[in-house]
Amino acid sequence: MSSLSYPTELETYWLQVAKAETNGTAIRDILHRMMPDIRRLADRFTIARPDSAAADYLRDTRACAAYSLFFAPQTYARLSLVLAELPPFPETSQPLRVLDLGCGTGAASWALLDHLGRRPVALSVRDRSRAALRCLHDCFSALRQARWPDAILRTDPSPLEEFTVPSGKFDVILLHYVLNELPPDLRRTLLSRAARSLAPHGRLIICEPLVHDAGDYMRDLRAFALADLGLHILAPCPHSLACPLDGPCHDVRTWKLPQSLQILNSTLHRDLRHLAYALLVLSPSPLPASATLRARIVGSPSHAKGQTLCPACCSDGQTHRLQLLHRDFDTAGRKELRHLERGQVLRLASLQPLGDPSLFRAAPAP
Ligand SMILES: C[S@@+](CC[C@H](N)C(=O)[O-])C[C@H]1O[C@@H](n2cnc3c(N)ncnc32)[C@H](O)[C@@H]1O
């Protein structure tokens, strides 16, 4: 399980907003009063998914608080996991220019700002929900001094349909859990406009839920980005060949739920411990060449005496079953092997075919 946790300051902030909305007193009382709003939203994104046109779910402060209590910790954790696997953001002479498209109440942006530490950031956010932008702005103003003193914020209440390539470029563009709410042709248009808005070393970070009825649109967007837009892929694939997986590529990671979400889930009973999501990180520039091989775990690992076996997508564009011998790892590495999760990246020194053609021995990078 990943040890990352949701910052208490963010959890407390949204509890305070919910307290003002409900006139509740203690945490359990506030959460109990918010429960109908939260349940409606939680259902909306799972069992009661409407068509994308009916997406007015962030219509007022109460809806934004409900959204943020339930979804923001999950968003924060997902984006933190994605960011942790990327190499550091390239140096820039000015503040890092970040654009969050379909920002909602800001959880993805906060994860990025926290990841960047004290690096100066010019954050632009865009969403059609004015209530969400107002809440995001208030949250930023309340926490800025303590958490992000070197960041500045600009909000833009416009639909993504009207997003055109701006004159200035961005170093990072976030699209977190947004594309699935757009019609398929707009997904491609937006991807292409976002790609043209990136600085030469910029990164477009896309993360999406697994929506089974929507088909494998991330596979299509990946192929479109590489072949038609000339982008390079930084994650999840350790190669730029056609995706070798049978089904949608996705991660399934575990994390530590904050207290408020544990309380909510003692009533809602959703599977919140597992974060299942698809990601795509693209850039006009490739990753620098490295002697270290990367392999991404694409199934469940199994453990036998002295070894761990796991299916992984490898830098030759194929999936192989990897044999990881425990004796090749130090104590910390052996501990990690016991908790490997789908989507984790293994950094390897070598991959050697074994007698069984589907099995490769994988030695860890030093
Ligand atoms: C599921 S929420 C994700 C919010 C945020 N990215 C996060 O991860 O917390 C999707 C967001 O996209 C926004 N959105 C959806 N379609 C949009 C459109 N056509 N134009 C502008 N915003 C849109 C919604 O208002 C909502 O805030």
The ligand as a Gaussian input file, in Angstrom:
#p B3LYP/6-31G(d) Opt

LIG

0 1
 C      -15.221000      14.890000     -12.526000
 S      -14.912000      16.587000     -12.441000
 C      -13.165000      16.610000     -12.205000
 C      -12.728000      17.898000     -11.573000
 C      -11.220000      17.999000     -11.322000
 N      -10.466000      17.875000     -12.543000
 C      -10.803000      16.978000     -10.297000
 O      -10.201000      15.999000     -10.700000
 O      -11.079000      17.171000      -9.118000
 C      -15.084000      17.150000     -14.110000
 C      -15.005000      18.668000     -14.212000
 O      -15.035000      18.999000     -15.597000
 C      -15.885000      20.108000     -15.775000
 N      -16.420000      20.043000     -17.153000
 C      -17.054000      19.006000     -17.739000
 N      -17.375000      19.327000     -19.008000
 C      -16.944000      20.603000     -19.215000
 C      -16.978000      21.480000     -20.314000
 N      -17.542000      21.106000     -21.464000
 N      -16.451000      22.701000     -20.171000
 C      -15.878000      23.088000     -19.001000
 N      -15.810000      22.304000     -17.912000
 C      -16.336000      21.072000     -18.019000
 C      -16.990000      19.927000     -14.727000
 O      -17.630000      21.153000     -14.434000
 C      -16.181000      19.381000     -13.563000
 O      -15.691000      20.402000     -12.758000

